[in-house]
Amino acid sequence: MSLPSRDEYDVIFAGGGTAGCLAASRLATADPALKILILEQGPHTNNIPAHTQPARFISHLVPSSKTVTFNAGVESKELAGRSLIVPSGKCLGGGSSVNFAMYTRGSTSDYDEWETTYRNPGWGSKDLIPLFKKTETYQIRPDQPTHGYSGPLKVSYGGKYLEIAKEFLDVASKIDKRREMADDTNDLHTCNQYGRWHMWVDEKNGTRSDVPHHFLYNQNFKNLEISVGKRVHRIIFEGDKAVGVEFTHDLQTAPDAETHTIYSVRASKLVVVSAGAFESPTILERSGIGAKEILEKHEVSQIVDLPGVGETYQDHQVVFCPFEASEDAETMDAIYRGEDPDVRDALNEWYRDGRGLIAQNGIDAGIKMRPHDGELPALGEVFNARWNEHFKDVKSRPVMMLNAVASFIGDPSSVPPKKYFSISYCALHPASVGSVHISSGSDPHASPVFKDGYLTHPSDILTLRWGYKQAREYARRMRSYRGEYVPAHPKFKEGSPASCSSARIGPYAADEPIIRYGPEDDAALDQFHRKAVQTGWHSLGTCAMKPRDQGGVLDARLNVYGVRNLKVADMSIAPGNVSANTYSTALVIGEKAAVLIGEDLGIRGV
């Protein structure tokens, strides 16, 4: 793969993820004289169906995928000795090009906490809402105060409203009288109400609303260059000033290139690290920015002592709980298995009308849920302590997200070729944190030392326990329900009221008594979750934007402490978690970064 065409640019983005690509586009548009380079270790995505057709997100999760990096965690006793595998985007656009295309946004309280608790002026919800609006065109209904109507990225209900979602909402309306239905569960304020999920899908043509196709490929930039297949080694410093980047060819994206040669390119004004929650902290550490003991261990000369680099790794802990579906249920399973005529018919509809299952992610409905007073006692004293500290007084902060999913989620070849649906439950503010650090100071290809931290705080497994019990009560009353897919459920003791079964002839009635779980059942649930919980693909926090004396890495203008001309702009900057899929937050970070960089460089109209 070719090298950058210049020896020097004004601004270099070390990483071509969601936030970095968006910020680069905004800056290139605002100042045509500004010379910008994006270095991305993955491939291009231009007009490739796996990146433009929403339903093909599942293809990026197969073990042979070259568009994501499968980050392997250190084996953990909290996960029954497992090594958690966490994918992260490895292609131009990062997660925007490979994610589930779910449109969910955090709560105002999440971003207000960034401003108040973590002392980041300008990052509260009042400052970010205009930037959320700037990015999107909301195609669902007009005149909504927290949504935008002229941005590059389209938001819709997707290509088809599946019956699985309708069944879920119908059951919810019958068995949960404490929570209402909402027209918009992602207005940044609504919590504890059911509704249809939106998608980052254009309702007119059914395409994914990713960053590269809407901010880069559709532009004719003369001042922005993209170099793919490039893995960043380190930042070059002269004294405390960042003046360039060292890089090499990526082993996987450019297997035929000379992968051991280190190249360099200079930046006259600024370097922006935008490589994500795994790569950004390791780039900083290889550059001499990080904790003394880690750098010394890997023979890296320290430039700045920042012990917070690579710390406070956070994610959302998720379980997709599968159930067998009726033969007449409309699910995504045949699409994900690649079966004809289902795929052929769906593709014909997509190419003809931009509608149907290809313009879908199979996740049409759900709720961001927090327990009401009557549910709290069942969660136990350990969870209640976490509740009182983090949730009780923040009414817009959910504990978990519950989703109706019209398929089995996982390797399709691992289950019989039938129809399934799932109820997923996702802990949105787990207390557990982990870390990401270098394993080598000289080899940019070396995998990081990744400690996921999952379930290290005792309240988190109680959240998952509550999630399973909730999910099962909805599923067993849905019209398409034909029993649990037993191999992917807890192994309850024989004779327990909680025991699972398959091949039912129909659902339970809405007024069926709820399942009663005894202590042995709860123990089985906890064991199950240690073996089954997986990533939400929402990694963040490893270059946290907060005060240096609190373990921060960046100030509120995204400047790395202790050096000049170096910023970070991606989900690694998040000082606290968000109550949503992280794509929307990555976009707003990109918009904010563009504004801050424009101010620093004297560029108007960003």
Secondary structure, 3 states (H helix, E strand, C coil): CCCCCCCEEEEEEECCCHHHHHHHHHHHHHCCCCCEEEEECCCCCCCCHHHHCHHHHHHHHCCCCCCEEEEECCCEHHHCCECCEEEEECCCCHHHHCCCCEECCCCHHHHHHHHHCCCCCCCCHHHHHHHHHHHEEECCCCCCCCCCECCCEEEECCCCCCHHHHHHHHHHHHHCCCCCECCCCCCCCCCCCEEECEECECCCCCCECCCHHHHHCCCCCCCEEEEECEEEEEEEEECCEEEEEEEEECCCCCCCCCCCCCEEEEEEEEEEECCHHHHHHHHHHHCCEECHHHHHHCCCCCCEECCCCCCCEECCEEEEEEEEECCCCCCCHHHHHCCCCHHHHHHHHHHHHCCCHHHCCCEEEEEEECCCCCCHHHHHHHHHHHHHHHCCCCCCCCCEEEEEECCCCCCHHHCCCCCEEEEEEEECCCCCCEEEECCCCCCCCCCCEEECCCCCCHHHHHHHHHHHHHHHHHHCCCCCEEEECHHHCCCCCCCCCCCCCECCCCCCCCCCCCCCCCHHHHHHHHHHHHHHCEECCCCECCCCECCHHHCCCECCCCEECCCECEEECCHHHCCCCCCCCCHHHHHHHHHHHHHHHHHHHCCCCC
